[in-house]
Amino acid sequence: MKELFKLIIVLFLFQVADFDDIIANDSDATITNSCVNFCYDDEPPTKKQVQRISGELDAKYNGPFSEFEKCANQVKEQKKNLQICEAKFSLKERQRMANMLTLAKKKAQIKDLKNQIKMESSAHSALTNAKDDEIDELKKEINDLKAYKGNESALLISKDEIINTLKENTINLLKAKNDQISDLRALLNEKDQQLTKYKNEGEDLSDSEIYIDGTRRIQVAGNPSFTAPFIRAVSDWTVILRRVYGNVSFSRDWNEYKNGFGDPNGGDFHIGLDNLYSMLRTRQHELYVSVKDVIGSTGYARYDNFKINHENASYNLLSVGEYKGTAGDSLSFHVGLNFTAKGRDPVYRSPNNDLGGWWFKTTKENERAWLSNLNGKYYESGIAPNKRGITWGSFSDFNYSISLTFAQMMIRPRP
């Protein structure tokens, strides 16, 4: 039984270890060869062979297989150590793999950090370039300031010179303006004196004043402009009626008296009742009437509130105001009367009516009555055989056979 156990141990050793390694350093070639032969025989060993090998092993290792068992135990111990090493190696491998994974993560982090550093480097580069540009701009400003500072003294001197020049020029201009103002004041005083003289002389116009001084365009709001002659521009006298040559017939119809007719440039002229109304309605006006007979006698009549109505009211003579003058008052009689002319004359319907248009009064006998009529027929001889000439009754002692050779009506706004 013991021998069988030994055989089993030998077979086990052949399975778990290379027997050549166990006896590699042994000098007994017989045992080695026998072991080799035993291990590689085709036939299984016999009991005798096993006993022989066992005896040889006992003789070799001085005991009944004790040294061999010790060697087998050492082999087991080494195998166990090997397993421990393998376990340790497996742990190391896992640690290596974990380290490799950690290293991969670190590499990825390093790559991200490199990209971030690259981006931050680009941003820093851009910021640095911007700062460099800003620094260059500041350097330029500093250089400009230095240049300006270098020229500051010259600029201050130039500034003082300019200020002194301006002061001198201003003083000269002020002197010139003062001289002009003095001249203008003297001229205004002269004009005021002339205006006062003209206004005060209104009642005493000489024969030379029967001639106009020019014409001007008059524009009243809401009406077309028109031309009218004037006497003494500074006195604002505007001529509204003029009889001087007799070359213009005043035997006109209603529309002609409404719109005006004649020559405003010094000839016989009527301004037109529409134009006269548009002027009078804006403000209060005074009226100045000049008359002259054939023997050269002159006179005037002045009224301070001359006013007429519109066409629908037949240009009714609303007011003449207070009278003063040398020709007598022959117009107040006509206040309240309508203007009549051919086409709108209920009494004289004949087309040959030579009375002209005026503020006539109708009597109970249906006759015309008047104290004045400056639109009558012109007689160069100064005599009206039919008593229908140019008349201002109070100036001719109410002798209506006397026809005036000059008559003029003027208006101007009251001051």
Secondary structure, DSSP 8 states (H G I E B T S, - for coil): -HHHHHHHHHHHHHHHS-HHHHSTT-S-HHHHHHHHHHHH-SS---HHHHHHHHHHHHHHTTSSSHHHHHHHHHHHHHHHHHHHHHHHHHHHHHHHHHHHHHHHHHHHHHHHHHHHHHHHHHHHHHHHHHHHHHHHHHHHHHHHHHHHHHHHHHHHHHHHHHHHHHHHHHHHHHHHHHHHHHHHHHHHHHHHHHHHHHHHGGGG--GGGGS--EEEEE--TTS--EEEEEE-GGGTEEEEEEESS--S----BHHHHHH-EE-TTTSSEE--HHHHHHHHTTS-EEEEEEEE-TT--EEEEEES--EE--GGGTT-EEE---EEESS---SGGGTT---B-BTS-SS---TT--S-SB--EE-TTS-EE-SEETTSB--TTSB-TTS-BSEEGGGGTT-TTB--SEEEEEEEE--
